[in-house]
Amino acid sequence: MKFLRFKVRNHSGLYLFNLLIPEHYSLVLGPKRCYNRAMSPQVIFVFLDGVGLGPAGDSNPFWLAPMPNLRQLLDGPLVDGRTVERPGLLLKGIDACLGVQGRPQSATGQTALFTGVNAAQLLGYHLTAYPNGPLTELINECNVLKQATESGYRATFANAYTPTYFQLVAEGKRRHSATTLSVLAAGLPFRLMADLERGQAVYWDITHRFLNEYLKIPMPIIEPELAGQRLARLADEHDLVLYECFLPDLIGHRKNVQEALILLETLDRFLAGLLNEMGPTVSLVVSSDHGNLEDMGIGIHTTNPVPLLVVGPGASAFHEAQAITDVAGGIMAVLRGETHRE
């Protein structure tokens, strides 16, 4: 397969990696933009549900998938043991078990990730799926979107919601996830299908295929790079942008290696488009709530560390991060301009 090559540089003009796009795809480049004139720091937080750092091997799609852009950025695959720390770039594994016996789960893991509080320790166990009463109270009190808005920063949730979602909630057939509860607690507006059509939102599956094939909502299929560019542009008007993709967890539970490899190609191109479009004051933070996709041999959550990847001027703020409870605090430190000297 032949690739088109674009140079990606960081905020100082330092070369990071070549953006590799398959020749048969078209990369839609946006117009030149006016970045934040005050040069205040901004964060795009990409939450990937169900991504851990597993050992190299045939059961680990991150070892098998080419992912040319991410591998070039990190000088290798996203597997356990790979640590990178240099100006404008940090990758490390962080703990998702939080000192509580058992396999990490979504409700407690996401609550910990978004609040900085050890939710599993609070309950005494790892809770699956949706937050219960105590976790909802915790999210209502101190989730990172609320922390940001109460500190005077402009925050937003990038994901677009369908009308069906709110109908199912009203009928008692659907419960709010930790991200949705965070949006509600922060008093932020939801992005809807109209925003997605205008390119001012991103769907959780990145390319809109789920909307078309399963929900039968007509929406143009887009390339992953364009979705990444659209996410990056939201930081033009916001200090903190949160985006959630839970495809890794869904595919990990299905144990379908071919689906996993297709997803990782999509994620690689999505992140490349995002990095290529980010402004000079923006830091990208990528992390997860628990492992799953990195071990296709079991189909359940793992106890592996999860990745903490930070690209941009705020990378040094996460130098001391050891667990998912350190991510929200690191994000707030970046927004406040509290980074370590590199």
N, C-alpha and C positions, 0 to 999 in steps of 0.2 A: 504494500500500500504506500502511495506517495503522499507526502505531507507538505502543506504550506507552512512557512516559518515566519513568526513575528517575534521581535524582541520585547521582553517584559522587564521593566526596570522599577526599582523601588522609589521612595519619595526623594531620595538624594540623587537619583539618576544612576544608581548602582545597578548593573546588570544582574537580574535574578535568574532568568531562564528563558528559553525559546518557547513561545506558544505554538504548539504543533496542532494543526487542523487538517484532517483528511482532505485530500485534494478535491473530492467530489462533494464536499460540503461548502456552503457559502457562509463566510463570516460577516455579519452585519455590523459595521462599525458606526457608532453613533457620532453625532456632530461634536465639535469641540465645546467643552462646558466651562462655565465659570465656577471654580471650586470655592469653598468657604473662604471668604476674603479675610476673615479674622484669623485664619489658620488655626482654629481651635481643633483639638483632637476629636475624632469620631471613631466609632466601632461598628463593624458589621459582624454579628454573632450568628454563625451557621451551626445549628444544632442538628446533628445527624444521629437519629435514633438507632441504637443497636450496632455500634461500631467499636470494636476493641482492637488491641494490638496483640495478635497471635503469633506464634512461631512460624518461621518459614516452612512451607510444606504443601503438599498437593491438596490438603483440605482447606487451605487458606486462599481465598480468591485474591486478596491483596498481594500475595506472592505470585499468583498465576497471571493476573491481569497486567497488560503492558503499562497502562496509565503513564504515558510518556511525559506529560507535563508535570505531574506530581513527583515522579521519580527524578526528573531533572532538577526540580526545586530542592528535593531532599537528598540528592545524591544516592538514591536507592529506593526500595519499596517501603511501604508503610507497614512495617512488621515490628514485632517485639524486639527490643534491644536497640532500635535506631533512635538516637538522640542527636538533635542539631541545635546549636545555639550560637548565633552570630548576629551582628548588627542587622536589625530588621527582620529576623527570622528565628523562631523557636519551635522545636518539636520535642515533646517528651511524653512518656506514659504517666498517667495519673490514676490514683486509686479510685475505684467505684464501689468497693465492698464496704468501706467506711467502718471497719471494725465490728460489723454485724454478721453473724453466721448465716450462711446460705448464699444463693445466687442473687446478685443485684436485680432489681425490678424497676419498671418504668415509673410508677407513681412516686416512690421514694427517691429514685435516682434523679428524675427531672426536677422534683421539688428541691433537692439538694443543689443541683446544678444552677437553678434559677434564683435561689435565695441565699446560698452560702451556708445554710444550716443543715446539720446532719439529720435528715428526715428519718432515715432508717433507725438511727439511735433513739430518736424521739419516740418512735412507735415501738421499738424493740424488735423489729422484724422488717424485712423487705416487702413492700406492698406492690402488687401488680397493677397494671392498667391505669385506672383513674384515681386521683387523690380523694381520700376520705375526708371526714369533717376536720380532724386536727391538721391535716396537710393543707386543706383549703384555707383554714384560718392562717396558717403560716404563709402561704402564698399571698393571701390578701394583705398581710402585714408588711412583707419585705421582699417581694420578688424584684428582680433587677430592673424591669421596666418601670415599676413604681418608684424604686429608689432613684432612677434617673429623672423621671418627671418631677418628683418632689424636690430634687436638687436643682431644678431649673433647666434640665436638658430636654431636647426634643427627641422623643422615642417613638418607635412605630413597630408594628408586627407586619412583616412583608407578605405573609400568606393570604391568599384570596379564599373566601368562604362562598359556598353555594347556598342558594335559598333553601335547598333540601336540608342542609345541616341545621339551620335554626328551626325548621319545621319539626325535625326529629327530636330536637331538644325540648321543644314546646309540648310534644306528645309524650315525653318521658321515655323515648326510645334511644336516646343518645345522651351521654354525659360529657361534660367539659373536660378537656385535657388540662395539663398543667400550663401549657402555653396560653390557651384560651382564658383560663382563670387569671393568668397574669395580665392579659390585655384588659379584662374587665376590672381588675383591682386597680390598674393604673388609670382607668377612665379613658382609654384610648379608643378611637373608632376602628371598626373592622373594615378591612378591604374586601370588596365584593367582586362579582363577575365583571361588572362595568370597569372596575379598576384594572382587572386582568386584561380586558380587551384593549385598554389604553396603554398597556405596558407599564402600569404603575403598581403592579403586584406580581407575585410569583406563586405558582401552584406547587403543592407539596411534592408532586411527582416530576417537577422541573419542566417537562415538555408538553404537558396537557393531554397525554395519551389516555390517562385514566378518565378524564372528563369526557372524552369522545367515545371510548370503547365500552366503558362501564356505566357512566352516568348519563350517557347520550346527550351531553351538552355540547353543542357545536362550538368549537373553539380551535382556531388554527394551531396545528402542531408546530412547535418552534424548536430550533436547534438549542442544545444546552448552552452554547456560548452566549446566545442572545438572552436567555434567562439569567445568566450570570451578570451580563451587562446591565440588565434592568434592575437587578438587586443592587448593584454598585451605585446606580444613579439615585436610588432612594436616599443615599447618604448625602446627596447634594442639599437636601432639605431637612435632614435629621442628624442628630448626634449619635443615636443608638438605633440600629436596625437589627431586629431579630428575625431569623428565618428557620423554619423547621422542615426537615425531610425525614419521613419515617419509612421510606422504602427499604433501607438496609435491614431494619428489623423484620419487616414483612417477608422479605426474600430469605433472610436467614432462617426464619421458622419453617420455610418451605423446603430448605436444603437443596435448592435448585442451583447448581453451579453455573449453568449457562446463563440463567437470569442474573446471577450475581456478577458475572463478567460483563454483561451488557450494561448493568447498572453502574459498574465502576468506570466503564468508558464514558458514560453520561456524566458521572460526578467529576471525572478528570477534566472533561471539556467545560463543564459548568464552572468549576473553580478557576480554570484558566481564563475563561471569559470575564469572570468577576475580578480577578487580579489585574487583568489587562486594562480594565475600565476604572479601577479604584483611583480616587484622588490622592494627592500627596500627604494629606493629614489623616487618612483612613487606615485603621488597623483591622485586619480580618482575624477573627477568632473562630476556630472550629473545634468542637468537642462533642462528647456523647454522654449518655446516661449509664450505659452498660455495654458489654460486648455481646456479639451474636454472629454477625456476618462473617467474622474472621475464622470461624470454625464450622464448616458446612457438614461436618461429620456428626453433629449432635442435634442441631435444630432447636436448641434452647439457649437461654442466656448463659454467658460465660463469666468466670471470675477474673478474666484478664484485665490488665489496665486498659484504660481508654486513651485515645490520643488527645493531646492538647497541642494544636497547631496555631501559631500566631504569626502573621505576616504583616509587617508595617512598623511604623515608628513606636508603637506601644508594646512591642514584643518583650522588652526587658522588664515590664511590669509583672510578668508572670514567672520571673526567674526562680522564685521560691515556691511556686505552686506544687503541691504534692497530691492533691485529691480534687474530686469534682466540686467539693465545697469551697475551693479557692478560686473558681472561675468567675463568679459574680463579683467578688471583691476586686479581682484583677481588672475586670471591665470598668468598674467605677473608678479605679485608680487611673486607668488610661484617660477616661473622660476628664478627670481632675488634673491631668498632666503630671501625675506622680509616677514617673518612670525612673528606673535605675540607670546610672551611668554605665555605658557599655565600653 
